[in-house]
């Protein structure tokens, strides 16, 4: 994902009925991938792997409703709190709400302050 790039929704070609409903009102760009070809939809495969490893393998799911609640909570965490290395250690929500530049500037400011503090501490003695 790049700053200023349009949001994209990738789906298997046969799922056009479901995806066309979401792409127009929200302004998403719809990209169709090949059926039974995981290389073309690797991002969603990685997302499913992350949910499986970080959510499903670490919790006990009592029933279907409990599973839905826990997965929904994890997806909320994934989008709003979990830092992603491919997104400059920011959240997807930061990109969606155009907070990237502010967050990166704030991070840079904090790093400079910490560097100056370390320099001052070392030069006191």
N, C-alpha and C positions, 0 to 999 in steps of 0.2 A: 504494500500500500504506500502510495506517495502522497505527500501533502498537496492538496488541490485536485487530486485525481478523482474521477467520478466513482461513486460506490457501485460495486458490481455484485450480482447474484449469480452464482454458478449452479447449474442444475443439469441433470441428465436430459437429453433431448426429448424423451417421452413424457416428461413432467411439465409440459408447457401449460396445461390447464391450471395448475396450482400457482405457478410462478408468474404468469401474466397478470394475475389479480394484484400482486404486490409491486410489480416493477413500475407501472405507470403512475399511481398516486404518490408513491414515495420518491420517485425519481431515480430508481436504481437502473443500472445497465444490466440487461439479462444476457448471460453467456451460457450457451448450451455445450455440454461436454458429451463425449462418446460413452455409450453404454458398455459396461464391463471393461473399462480401460482406466485403471486407477491412477495412471500417470497424469491424466488430464484433469482429474479432480483431487489432486493430492492435498490441497488445503483442507477440504472437508474431511478427508480421510485422517489427516493429522489432528483435526479438531475432535473427531470421534475418538481417536486414540487417547487424547488428552483427557476427555471426559471419562473414558473408561478407566484410565490409570489413576487420575487424581480424585475422582468422585466415586465411581462404582466399586473400585477395588478397596477403597478405604472406609466404606460405610456399610452398614447392614440395612438392607431394604426389606421392610416388613411385608408390605403389600404393594399393589400397583399405585395407589394414591400416595403412599409414602415415597415410592420411587420418583413419582412425578414431582413431588414437593422438593425432594433433595436435589434432583437434577435441575429444577428451576432455580433453586438457591445457588447451585454451583455456576450455572450459566450467568446469573446476575453477578456473582463474584468474578467470573472470567471476564466479563465485559466492563465492569466498573472498578475493580480493585486490583486484579492480577496484572502485574507488569509483564510486558511482552518484549523480549529481546529484539525481535524483528521490527518493533515499533519504537525504537529508541528508549526502551524501558518505560514506556507510557502505556496507558490503557486504551482499548478500542474506543471507549467513551470519549476520551480526550480528543481523538481524531474526529469522531462524529460531531462533537460540539465545537470544533475548531479552537481547541485550547493548546495546541501543540507548540506554537511559537512562544506563548506566555510561559508554559511549563519549562521549555528548554532554556529560555532566558533566565527564569527563576533558578533553575538548576545551575546554570553557569555562574550566576551571581553568588550562590551559596558556595560553590567550589572555590571561587576567588576569595571569599571571606575566610573560608577554612584554611586556604593556603596562606593568607596574610596572618591569621592567628597562629598557625604553626611556626611561621617565620619569626613572629614576635616572641613566642615562647622560647624558641631556640636561642634567640639573641639576647634574652634577659640575663642569662647566667654568664 
